[in-house]
Amino acid sequence: MTQPEFTPPSADFDSAMVIAHQLESACATDPRVAQIKPRALIRHVKGKRAIFHAEFEGHDAVVRLFLSPDDDTAAREWDEMQRLWPYMSEGTLRIARPLFACSAHGIVVTAAVPGTPLLEHLWTLDPADRSPYLPAAADWLRKSTAMSEGWRVASAKGWLRRARAASEKQPWAHLAELESRIMTEMARLAGQIEKAQWRTAISHGDFHPNNLIAKENQLTGIDIGGSRRMPIYKDMARFLMHLGRRRVDMGSPLIYGVSRAGFEAFCAAFQLEPVERNTFLPFMLGFEALIRVETESLPASRIRRAEKAYGDLLADLRRNATPA
């Protein structure tokens, strides 16, 4: 069997060998794998995944290679792309075109998406010019979930437990103190949520701004391997808090440490009811603040911005202490 050709960047030869070995093994399962002609490496997370540009059957493509033999992410990502593609293959709100998968060997190939990751694009704009992307992002998420939405009995206990476990790993003492107070407010909200009804859908799972590629007025979603049924508010909070902890100026005041314009955009796109707006979404904003633990390697400026975002979040959680 001929090993697929791969000329790696000279600084990352080890990554190239990992990729080449897995592609070679996959050729025995599906001969179409041999049509993957790797180009530049995008990212390699050792033992987890490698992402690289490639040519595939005449297409400019991106290959996601999942490296753990027990990881079913490739199969889930491919299934989710097949579900969404009929709804999101045209217009201004899309997903990347699925081209090929060899799930048994963790391979998913999509067409390359022209454009710029949204967060990178936002940094190039004046704050006043950033705000139109907020309703567009909210509309992208709503379009992707609309066909699977439904109301189910809510339980906040698991989310609260995960947030607490993550917060215990916080290395920065002043952030840990803020997070402890946020946990108190989340526990209060959890008591209101338990056994209520909240909306769930098959949702992206990692809906941060750089998983949307912007080109003119078009947004294309990528990296949907984490999609599964979850409360709809989780991905809204993921997007908003990703911007909030970086203090990206979106040209509007803040609420819960995030852009008020962004908060309102998601409320409008999903037509959130008062309990969703005042209880479920704030709870998930708390979850997203705590679940992403700041590392000691982050620059001091990032820590300062996170501290401000968490302080603002805590203040608004306390102000909203009356049950909806």
Secondary structure as GFF3:
##gff-version 3
##sequence-region A 1 324
A	DSSP	three_ten_helix	10	12	.	.	.	ID=ss1
A	DSSP	alpha_helix	13	27	.	.	.	ID=ss2
A	DSSP	three_ten_helix	31	35	.	.	.	ID=ss3
A	DSSP	beta_strand	36	45	.	.	.	ID=ss4
A	DSSP	beta_strand	49	56	.	.	.	ID=ss5
A	DSSP	beta_strand	59	66	.	.	.	ID=ss6
A	DSSP	alpha_helix	73	84	.	.	.	ID=ss7
A	DSSP	beta_strand	93	95	.	.	.	ID=ss8
A	DSSP	beta_strand	98	102	.	.	.	ID=ss9
A	DSSP	three_ten_helix	103	105	.	.	.	ID=ss10
A	DSSP	beta_strand	107	111	.	.	.	ID=ss11
A	DSSP	beta_strand	116	117	.	.	.	ID=ss12
A	DSSP	alpha_helix	118	123	.	.	.	ID=ss13
A	DSSP	alpha_helix	127	130	.	.	.	ID=ss14
A	DSSP	alpha_helix	133	145	.	.	.	ID=ss15
A	DSSP	three_ten_helix	146	148	.	.	.	ID=ss16
A	DSSP	beta_strand	150	153	.	.	.	ID=ss17
A	DSSP	alpha_helix	157	167	.	.	.	ID=ss18
A	DSSP	alpha_helix	173	193	.	.	.	ID=ss19
A	DSSP	beta_strand	197	203	.	.	.	ID=ss20
A	DSSP	three_ten_helix	209	211	.	.	.	ID=ss21
A	DSSP	beta_strand	212	215	.	.	.	ID=ss22
A	DSSP	beta_strand	218	221	.	.	.	ID=ss23
A	DSSP	beta_strand	228	231	.	.	.	ID=ss24
A	DSSP	alpha_helix	233	244	.	.	.	ID=ss25
A	DSSP	beta_strand	254	255	.	.	.	ID=ss26
A	DSSP	beta_strand	258	259	.	.	.	ID=ss27
A	DSSP	alpha_helix	260	269	.	.	.	ID=ss28
A	DSSP	alpha_helix	274	275	.	.	.	ID=ss29
A	DSSP	pi_helix	276	280	.	.	.	ID=ss30
A	DSSP	alpha_helix	281	291	.	.	.	ID=ss31
A	DSSP	alpha_helix	300	319	.	.	.	ID=ss32
###
